[in-house]
Amino acid sequence: MTLSLTEEQDMLSRSVAEFVADRASLAQFRSWRERTTGTAFDPTLWREIAEMGWCGIALDEAHGGSGLGFSGLGLVLEQFGRHLSITPMNATVLAGATAISLMGTAAQKKQWLPVVASGELTLTLAWDEGAHFSPWSIATRAERVRAGWRLTGVKRHVEELTSVDQVIVVAREASAGREGLAVFMVPRTAKGVSVVATPRVDARHCGTLTLDGVMLDDTARLGGVQSGAGVSAAVSLERLAGVINAGLAAELHGVCDETFTRTLKYLKERTQFGKLIGSYQALQHRAAYWFVELQLARTLVQEALLALDKASDAEGYLEADRLSSMAKAKLSQVAELSTNEAIQMHGGIGMTDAFDIGLYIKRARVLEQAYGDQHYHLDRLAALEGY
């Protein structure tokens, strides 16, 4: 198996890097962060991203996408991570569009996916309800009523909640545990929906979603089938979590690799006691170890994304799921190494807001916790291996 980029993937990565450096750089991040009103992201920037074809990069051509798969999406997310770009890419494309692709009926895919690819529709996934990711601890209720469904409950840590068009809600319609779950498309402005914004340490917007007897018709419930074969919502959600974690790992790698690049540059410029600090062997050894860990992490991310692209049956999805958890666990470990080493090698100035390195540690900590931290995924890997 070769894990080097194809010519097409290399061109994509370079194209995204150039665009992000010009239109979604750290300077734009700082400027957008200072806003006190308005949307959680820049709608003009989002339209430009859609025009580049990246909103539909993982979707097939039949639904308005470019068919470059999750491997292509991972390259986009990695570059966004390098520049801390504020976009709804994770919420809309990585989580939202994938949820519809995995669980929607043919009619639902035809209705929703093309407008995601064109940038006309933004989505977010409302799954979490507690302080830590616990995928089957769902208290939000979906009650069958004559007119369709009535949803009641509270969802927390919902990304970009204040600004998206539709919220994909995971709710319980029957028994406890893994089974008895259903997934619904809920308009953010529907009657009975209330939103409370909760700013995060990484300056991104998320929120708490309250559903107070929200009425939906049958078309709002995602079909829960994959390629015509019966698949439970729990199985589809497990596959969705695998895709999300592989994508988050790709963004984390961008964050980590950029902190390494910036720190290496600093080691070559900063002098102490009349010498460049990069000339000290202790720091050289630490930087070398850091570099090796980054290369290993990159390989795991690429392997997970490739496995997701190839998965076509239960065995393939299980292997992709295992690799996704492995990638997320490893990248979470490498993120701690990268951000800690970056701060230590920069010294106290690294934690000041005026210095960019401190911004990366904040983003890394959020990504590490999303959809399961390293301990969650290590436990999950052990369970998958029969321990």
C-alpha positions as CSV (number, residue, x, y, z in Angstrom):
1,M,0.0,0.0,0.0
2,T,1.3,3.4,-0.9
3,L,0.4,6.4,1.3
4,S,2.1,9.1,-0.8
5,L,-0.2,11.7,-2.4
6,T,-1.3,11.2,-5.9
7,E,-0.7,14.0,-8.4
8,E,-4.4,15.1,-8.1
9,Q,-4.2,15.1,-4.3
10,D,-0.9,17.0,-4.3
11,M,-2.5,19.7,-6.6
12,L,-5.5,19.9,-4.3
13,S,-3.4,20.3,-1.2
14,R,-1.3,23.1,-2.8
15,S,-4.5,24.8,-4.0
16,V,-6.1,24.7,-0.6
17,A,-2.9,26.0,1.0
18,E,-2.7,29.0,-1.3
19,F,-6.3,29.8,-0.9
20,V,-6.3,29.6,2.9
21,A,-3.1,31.6,3.2
22,D,-4.8,34.4,1.3
23,R,-8.4,34.2,2.5
24,A,-8.6,32.3,5.8
25,S,-5.3,33.0,7.5
26,L,-4.5,33.7,11.1
27,A,-5.0,37.4,10.4
28,Q,-8.6,36.7,9.3
29,F,-9.0,34.5,12.4
30,R,-7.9,37.3,14.7
31,S,-10.2,39.8,13.0
32,W,-13.2,37.5,13.0
33,R,-12.6,36.6,16.7
34,E,-13.0,40.2,17.7
35,R,-16.6,40.4,16.4
36,T,-19.3,40.5,19.0
37,T,-22.3,40.1,16.7
38,G,-23.2,38.4,13.5
39,T,-22.7,34.9,12.2
40,A,-20.3,32.3,13.6
41,F,-18.4,32.3,10.3
42,D,-17.9,34.5,7.3
43,P,-20.6,33.7,4.7
44,T,-18.7,35.3,1.9
45,L,-15.7,33.1,2.7
46,W,-18.0,30.1,2.8
47,R,-19.4,30.9,-0.7
48,E,-15.9,31.1,-2.0
49,I,-15.0,27.7,-0.5
50,A,-18.1,26.3,-2.2
51,E,-17.1,27.8,-5.5
52,M,-13.8,26.0,-5.2
53,G,-15.7,22.7,-4.9
54,W,-14.6,21.8,-1.4
55,C,-18.1,21.7,0.2
56,G,-18.8,18.6,-2.0
57,I,-15.4,17.2,-2.1
58,A,-16.3,13.9,-0.4
59,L,-19.7,13.6,-2.2
60,D,-20.2,11.7,-5.4
61,E,-20.8,13.5,-8.6
62,A,-24.5,12.4,-8.7
63,H,-25.1,14.7,-5.7
64,G,-23.0,17.6,-6.9
65,G,-19.7,16.5,-5.4
66,S,-16.3,16.0,-6.9
67,G,-15.9,12.4,-5.7
68,L,-12.5,12.9,-4.1
69,G,-13.6,11.0,-1.0
70,F,-12.6,11.4,2.6
71,S,-8.9,11.4,1.6
72,G,-9.6,14.6,-0.3
73,L,-11.6,16.1,2.5
74,G,-8.8,15.3,4.9
75,L,-6.3,17.3,2.8
76,V,-8.7,20.3,3.0
77,L,-9.2,20.0,6.8
78,E,-5.4,19.7,7.3
79,Q,-4.8,23.0,5.6
80,F,-7.6,24.6,7.5
81,G,-6.0,23.4,10.7
82,R,-2.7,25.0,9.8
83,H,-4.3,28.4,9.6
84,L,-7.0,28.0,12.3
85,S,-9.5,28.9,9.6
86,I,-13.0,29.6,10.9
87,T,-15.5,27.8,8.7
88,P,-18.4,25.4,9.1
89,M,-16.5,22.7,7.3
90,N,-16.5,20.3,10.2
91,A,-20.1,20.8,11.1
92,T,-21.6,21.0,7.6
93,V,-19.4,18.8,5.4
94,L,-17.6,16.4,7.7
95,A,-20.5,15.6,10.1
96,G,-23.7,16.9,8.4
97,A,-23.3,15.7,4.8
98,T,-21.8,12.4,5.9
99,A,-24.8,11.8,8.2
100,I,-27.2,12.3,5.3
101,S,-25.0,10.1,3.0
102,L,-25.0,7.3,5.6
103,M,-28.5,7.4,6.8
104,G,-30.7,9.3,4.3
105,T,-33.0,7.7,1.8
106,A,-32.4,8.3,-1.9
107,A,-34.9,11.1,-1.9
108,Q,-33.3,12.8,1.1
109,K,-29.9,12.6,-0.4
110,K,-31.2,14.1,-3.6
111,Q,-32.9,16.9,-1.6
112,W,-30.1,17.8,0.8
113,L,-26.7,16.9,-0.6
114,P,-26.6,19.0,-3.8
115,V,-27.4,22.2,-1.8
116,V,-24.6,21.3,0.7
117,A,-22.2,20.9,-2.2
118,S,-23.2,24.3,-3.6
119,G,-22.8,26.0,-0.2
120,E,-26.4,27.0,-0.1
121,L,-27.2,24.9,3.0
122,T,-25.3,24.7,6.2
123,L,-25.7,21.9,8.8
124,T,-24.6,20.8,12.2
125,L,-24.8,17.6,14.2
126,A,-26.5,17.6,17.6
127,W,-25.4,14.4,19.3
128,D,-23.6,15.2,22.6
129,E,-25.7,15.8,25.7
130,G,-23.1,15.6,28.5
131,A,-19.6,16.9,29.4
132,H,-17.8,14.0,27.5
133,F,-18.7,12.1,24.4
134,S,-21.0,9.2,25.2
135,P,-22.6,8.2,22.0
136,W,-25.4,6.0,23.4
137,S,-26.3,8.1,26.4
138,I,-29.2,9.9,24.7
139,A,-32.0,11.3,26.7
140,T,-33.6,13.5,23.9
141,R,-36.9,11.9,23.1
142,A,-38.6,11.4,19.7
143,E,-42.3,10.5,20.3
144,R,-44.5,9.2,17.5
145,V,-47.6,11.3,17.2
146,R,-50.4,11.4,14.7
147,A,-48.9,14.2,12.7
148,G,-45.3,12.7,12.7
149,W,-42.8,13.2,15.5
150,R,-42.4,15.3,18.6
151,L,-38.9,16.0,19.8
152,T,-38.0,17.0,23.4
153,G,-34.6,17.4,25.0
154,V,-31.3,19.3,25.3
155,K,-28.2,19.0,23.2
156,R,-24.9,20.5,24.2
157,H,-21.6,21.6,22.5
158,V,-23.3,21.9,19.1
159,E,-20.9,23.4,16.6
160,E,-21.9,26.6,14.7
161,L,-25.4,26.3,16.2
162,T,-26.2,30.0,16.0
163,S,-25.7,30.3,12.3
164,V,-26.6,27.0,10.5
165,D,-29.8,26.3,8.6
166,Q,-30.5,22.7,9.7
167,V,-29.6,20.7,12.8
168,I,-29.3,16.9,12.5
169,V,-30.5,15.7,15.9
170,V,-29.9,12.2,17.4
171,A,-32.9,11.2,19.5
172,R,-34.3,8.2,21.3
173,E,-37.5,6.7,20.0
174,A,-37.5,3.3,21.8
175,S,-35.3,1.3,24.1
176,A,-32.2,2.3,26.1
177,G,-28.6,1.7,25.0
178,R,-27.4,1.5,21.4
179,E,-30.6,0.6,19.8
180,G,-33.8,2.6,19.6
181,L,-32.1,5.7,18.2
182,A,-33.3,7.8,15.3
183,V,-31.9,10.9,13.5
184,F,-33.9,13.9,12.4
185,M,-33.4,17.0,10.3
186,V,-34.6,20.0,12.3
187,P,-34.8,23.6,11.0
188,R,-32.9,25.8,13.4
189,T,-35.7,28.3,13.3
190,A,-38.5,25.8,13.9
191,K,-41.1,26.4,16.5
192,G,-40.0,25.0,19.9
193,V,-36.3,25.3,19.1
194,S,-34.2,27.6,21.3
195,V,-30.5,28.3,21.0
196,V,-28.0,29.6,23.6
197,A,-24.6,30.5,22.3
198,T,-21.6,29.3,24.3
199,P,-18.2,30.7,23.1
200,R,-15.3,28.3,23.4
201,V,-11.7,28.7,24.3
202,D,-10.7,28.4,20.6
203,A,-12.9,31.4,19.7
204,R,-15.3,29.2,17.7
205,H,-19.0,29.3,18.3
206,C,-21.0,26.4,19.7
207,G,-24.3,26.3,21.6
208,T,-26.9,24.5,23.6
209,L,-29.9,23.4,21.7
210,T,-33.2,23.0,23.5
211,L,-36.1,21.1,21.8
212,D,-39.4,21.9,23.5
213,G,-42.0,19.7,21.7
214,V,-40.7,20.4,18.2
215,M,-43.1,18.9,15.7
216,L,-41.8,17.2,12.6
217,D,-43.3,15.3,9.7
218,D,-42.1,11.8,8.6
219,T,-39.8,13.3,5.9
220,A,-37.6,14.8,8.6
221,R,-36.5,11.4,9.9
222,L,-33.4,10.2,8.1
223,G,-34.0,6.8,6.5
224,G,-31.4,4.8,8.3
225,V,-30.3,2.7,5.3
226,Q,-27.0,2.4,3.5
227,S,-26.9,1.4,-0.2
228,G,-30.3,-0.2,0.0
229,A,-29.4,-2.7,2.8
230,G,-31.0,-2.5,6.2
231,V,-28.6,-0.9,8.7
232,S,-29.6,0.3,12.1
233,A,-29.2,3.9,13.2
234,A,-26.7,2.7,15.8
235,V,-24.5,1.1,13.2
236,S,-24.8,4.2,10.9
237,L,-23.9,6.5,13.8
238,E,-20.9,4.4,14.7
239,R,-19.7,4.7,11.1
240,L,-20.4,8.4,11.2
241,A,-18.3,8.8,14.3
242,G,-15.5,7.0,12.5
243,V,-15.6,9.5,9.7
244,I,-15.8,12.5,12.0
245,N,-12.8,11.3,14.1
246,A,-10.7,10.7,11.0
247,G,-11.5,14.2,9.8
248,L,-10.7,15.7,13.2
249,A,-7.4,13.8,13.2
250,A,-6.6,15.3,9.8
251,E,-7.2,18.8,11.1
252,L,-5.2,18.1,14.3
253,H,-2.3,17.0,12.1
254,G,-2.4,20.4,10.4
255,V,-2.4,22.1,13.8
256,C,0.5,20.0,15.0
257,D,2.6,20.3,11.9
258,E,2.2,24.0,11.8
259,T,3.3,24.4,15.4
260,F,6.4,22.3,14.6
261,T,7.2,24.5,11.5
262,R,6.8,27.7,13.6
263,T,8.8,26.4,16.5
264,L,11.6,25.1,14.2
265,K,11.8,28.6,12.7
266,Y,11.9,30.1,16.2
267,L,14.8,27.8,17.2
268,K,16.8,29.1,14.3
269,E,16.2,32.7,15.1
270,R,16.1,33.0,18.9
271,T,19.5,33.6,20.7
272,Q,20.3,33.0,24.3
273,F,23.7,33.3,26.0
274,G,25.1,34.4,22.7
275,K,24.0,31.3,20.8
276,L,21.0,30.2,18.7
277,I,18.9,28.1,21.0
278,G,18.5,25.6,18.1
279,S,22.2,24.8,18.4
280,Y,21.6,23.2,21.8
281,Q,21.6,19.4,21.4
282,A,18.9,18.8,24.0
283,L,16.4,20.9,21.9
284,Q,17.6,19.2,18.7
285,H,16.8,15.8,20.1
286,R,13.4,16.9,21.3
287,A,12.7,18.4,17.9
288,A,13.8,15.2,16.1
289,Y,11.5,13.0,18.3
290,W,8.7,15.5,17.6
291,F,9.3,15.2,13.8
292,V,9.2,11.4,13.9
293,E,5.9,11.4,15.8
294,L,4.4,13.8,13.3
295,Q,5.3,11.5,10.4
296,L,3.8,8.4,12.2
297,A,0.7,10.4,12.9
298,R,0.4,11.5,9.3
299,T,0.6,7.9,8.1
300,L,-2.2,6.8,10.5
301,V,-4.5,9.6,9.3
302,Q,-3.9,8.8,5.7
303,E,-4.5,5.1,6.3
304,A,-7.8,5.8,8.2
305,L,-9.1,8.1,5.4
306,L,-8.1,5.6,2.7
307,A,-9.9,2.8,4.6
308,L,-13.1,4.9,4.8
309,D,-13.0,5.5,1.1
310,K,-12.6,1.8,0.4
311,A,-15.2,0.5,2.9
312,S,-18.1,-1.1,1.2
313,D,-19.2,-3.8,3.6
314,A,-19.4,-4.5,7.4
315,E,-15.9,-5.8,7.5
316,G,-14.5,-2.8,5.6
317,Y,-16.3,-0.4,7.9
318,L,-15.1,-2.2,11.0
319,E,-11.5,-1.9,9.8
320,A,-12.0,1.8,8.9
321,D,-13.6,2.4,12.3
322,R,-10.7,0.8,14.1
323,L,-8.2,2.9,12.1
324,S,-10.1,6.1,12.8
325,S,-10.0,5.5,16.5
326,M,-6.3,4.7,16.3
327,A,-5.7,7.9,14.3
328,K,-7.7,10.1,16.7
329,A,-6.0,8.6,19.8
330,K,-2.5,9.0,18.3
331,L,-3.2,12.5,17.0
332,S,-4.5,13.5,20.4
333,Q,-1.3,12.3,22.0
334,V,0.8,14.1,19.3
335,A,-1.2,17.2,19.8
336,E,-0.3,17.3,23.5
337,L,3.3,16.7,22.6
338,S,3.3,19.3,19.8
339,T,1.6,22.1,21.7
340,N,3.5,21.5,24.9
341,E,6.8,21.4,23.2
342,A,5.9,24.5,21.2
343,I,5.1,26.5,24.3
344,Q,8.2,25.2,26.2
345,M,10.6,26.0,23.4
346,H,9.1,29.5,22.9
347,G,9.1,30.2,26.6
348,G,6.6,32.3,28.4
349,I,5.9,34.5,25.4
350,G,4.3,31.4,23.8
351,M,1.2,31.7,26.0
352,T,0.6,35.4,25.3
353,D,-2.3,36.2,23.0
354,A,0.0,38.4,20.9
355,F,2.0,35.3,19.9
356,D,0.3,32.9,17.5
357,I,1.5,29.7,19.1
358,G,-0.8,30.0,22.0
359,L,-3.8,30.0,19.6
360,Y,-2.9,26.6,18.4
361,I,-2.9,24.9,21.8
362,K,-6.4,26.2,22.4
363,R,-7.7,24.7,19.1
364,A,-5.8,21.5,19.7
365,R,-7.4,21.0,23.1
366,V,-10.9,21.4,21.6
367,L,-10.2,19.0,18.8
368,E,-8.7,16.4,21.2
369,Q,-11.9,16.3,23.2
370,A,-14.4,16.3,20.4
371,Y,-16.1,12.9,19.7
372,G,-13.9,11.2,22.3
373,D,-10.5,12.0,23.7
374,Q,-7.5,9.7,23.5
375,H,-8.6,7.7,26.6
376,Y,-12.0,7.0,25.0
377,H,-10.5,5.8,21.8
378,L,-7.8,3.7,23.5
379,D,-10.5,2.0,25.5
380,R,-12.5,1.5,22.3
381,L,-9.6,0.0,20.5
382,A,-9.0,-2.4,23.3
383,A,-12.6,-3.5,23.2
384,L,-12.5,-3.9,19.4
385,E,-9.4,-6.1,19.8
386,G,-11.2,-8.3,22.4
387,Y,-9.6,-7.0,25.6
